[in-house]
Amino acid sequence: WFLSLGHALSLLTVGAVSLHLIPHVIDSVGSSVTSASTAVAVMTVFFVTGQIAGGFLGDRFSKRWLAAIGTLMHAIAILILAYSTSMLTVYMFAVIHGSAWGLRGPLMATIRADYFGRAYFPSIMGFSSLVVMSGMTVGPLFAGFMADKFGNYQMGFTIIAGLATMGAIFFILAREPKLPENHSSH
């Protein structure tokens, strides 16, 4: 459950940014659609490099700690975005957020496989997906609601950053389960 909650809270940022990045950059930073779109391209490039790094690092270090670091990177990135006043800070957001998203990506399924094995992997992923997709669904709705209420994305993005920080804590708490001593593997 901690893995699912951590993943869901990190996806709040992904969902919110996926829908609201360009409108935020146009409205709050005052940039053009082309500049805002360039930020998406930068984010995508760093997503890909983050995935390569995540796969490499996930084979060598604790996946839950890497997931926590990636989720904290999401929180920092969305805070930078929330208070951006120039395209330079938007591009800083794009590098950090894209890297975080890529870093976390390869770890999410593999950490579940490491913890629970192959026998129950489909049912674990099925139940986990219910929780995880709530983050992807709520993120854009919450950010949009807050932007409508306050006239900009600062408050919504700031709250999402706080929730992503909680997600990092859930990843840290998600230790590998211990099987009972009398557990049979048959």
Disulfide bonds with the S-S distance in Angstrom:
none
